[in-house]
Amino acid sequence: MSEAVSFLNGAEATHNGVTVRDAGPVGMVTLRGDLSAAKLKTAVKKITGQPVPGVRKSTVTGGKGACWMSPDELLIVVPHAEAAAAVAELESALAGGHFMAVNVSDARACLTLSGGVAAREVLAKIAPVDLSTAAFGAGDFRRTRMAQVAGAFWLDDAETFHVVCFRSVGHYVFGLLENGAKAGPVGVLA
């Protein structure tokens, strides 16, 4: 079996105090179903150690958790090597019910963006989201557009954004974030 390869092979760029980094292979499972169902909540907690998140929230801690994608969809985040087992566990736990669990790890690219308020401004340049500290805090999650492509991101407790997009546009999103950092701060969120 071949090893998972990151879409940017560990690329990293730092400009004006903002660092854009390839997060490497990350396990991701799309789970669709009734998010209020006890069986689903129990299965997610067992796999990730975290509860099902609320609307526009993320419970990802230490590389495991879930992100709210829509009223009937979660993005389960686990280490890459655990994604197939997570799907099998979900299928077993939710058997007989209406659900879908798909390993989408290799179809997605993950980046991190750090640098305090400057990182918020870089992301705000490409996403129509209020990223002020008053409006977007740790645990917040958005599924949105980033310039011309679909994507999503959440903020962890360390003030690092985790950005997810389709692998096919990963280079483009990395370039958008790097160019936004090179251009420097705008001063809108300061």
N, C-alpha and C positions, 0 to 999 in steps of 0.2 A: 504494500500500500504506500502510495506517495505521501509526502508531508504537505500540509497546507502551506500555501505561499501567499504572502501579503500582496495586495494589488500594487503597492508602491515600494515594496522591498525595504521597508523601514525608513523611507524618506522623512526628512525633518528640515524645517526652515524657520529661522528666527529673524524678525525684523521689528525694530521699534518696540522691543519688549514683549512681542507676541510670538508665541511658538505654535506652529502647525506641525502635527506629527501623525504619521501613519500609525494607527493603533495596532497593527498586526492582525492576524487571523482572530476573529471573534465569533463565537457560536451564537447564532440567532435562529429562533424558531417563531414563525408566524402561527399564532393560535387564535382561531375564531370560534366563538360560541357565546353562550349566555354567561357574561362576566359576573353575574350575581349568583350563579349556581354554586352551591356548597361544594360539590365534587370538583368543579373547576378551581375554585379558590384553594381547596385542600391540595390539589395536584400542583398548582403553581407554587404554593408555599413549600411543599416537599422538595420540588426540583430546585428552587432558587433560594430558599430560606427567607424569602421576602413575601409580603402580602401582595394581592392584586392592587395595582395603583388606582387612584381616583382619576377623574377626568383631567386630561392634560398634565398628568403626573408620571414620574418615574420612581421606581423603588430599587434601582440598581445600586448595589453597594458591593465593593470588592469584586467586581467582575461578574456578579450574578444578580438577577432581578428581572423586573418586567417594566415595560413602557406602555402607556395607554395610547393606542393608535386610532381607535374609533369605538363607538358604543358596543361593538361586538368583536373587537380585535385587540390582541396584545402582541407586543414583540418581546419574546422571552430571550434574555441575554444570559449566556453561560460560557464557560471556556470552550473554545472551538472543539476540542476533543470530546466534549460532553454533549454536543448538540444531537447526535443521532440517538444516544441513550435517552435524552430528554423527550424526543419525539416518541420513542417506544414507550416510555413511562406514561406520557400523556394519553397515547392510544389505549393503553391498558386501563388507566384510571378512569377514562371518560367513555369507555366502550358502552355501546347501547344508547348513547345520547347523540345529539346533533352537534358536531364540532368538526374542526379541521386543524390539523397540526402538520406543518411543513418545515423542514430544515432549509432555511434560506441563507445559511452562512456564506456559501461560496458565491452567491449572487449579490452580496452587499459588500460595501467598503466602509471602513470605520476610521475616523480621524479624531484627534483631540486638538483642542484649541485652548491655549492658556495665555494669561497675561492681564488679568484683572479687567478694569474698565476698557482698556484698549482692545482686549479680545472681544468684549461685548460690541464695541463699535465696528470691528471687522465683520462680525457676523451680521450686525444690523445693516451693513452696506449691501448685503445680498439677500436678506430675508425680511419680509414684511411683518415683523414681530416687534413689539415694544420690549426691548432688552434692558431697560433701565433697571437698576437694582430694586426699585420699589415694585416693579411689575413682574420681574422674572428672577426667581430665587432658586436656591438649591432644591432639587427634586422636581422642578418644573420641566415640562416636556412640550415640544411643538412638532407637529407634522406639517410641513409647509413647502414653499418653493424656495430654492436658493438660486437666484438669478433665473436661468431657464430650465432648471431641473427640479424634480421632486426630491425631497430629503426630510430628515428629521434630526432633532438634537435635544439633549437634556443637559442640565447643569448639575454637577456633583457638589458635595460639601467643600471641596478644595478649590472651588471657583474654576473648574475646568469643564469646558463644553465637550460633549461627546457627540460627534456628527456622523450620521448614517446616510448613505446614498446608494444607489445602484452601482455595482462594481464597474459597469460600462462607462460611467461618468465620473468615476473616482478621481482621475487625473484632472479633469475639468474643475471639480469642486476644490481639490487641493490648490490648483492654480488660482481660483477665485479668492480663497482665503489667504494665500501667500501674497497675491497682488494687493489685497486689501490691507494687509499688514505693512507691506512696503510703502504704500501711499501715506501711511502715518495716521495719527489721530485726527478726528474731525472736531472733537470737543463737545459734541451734542450730549453725550451721556456723562460727562465729567461732573 
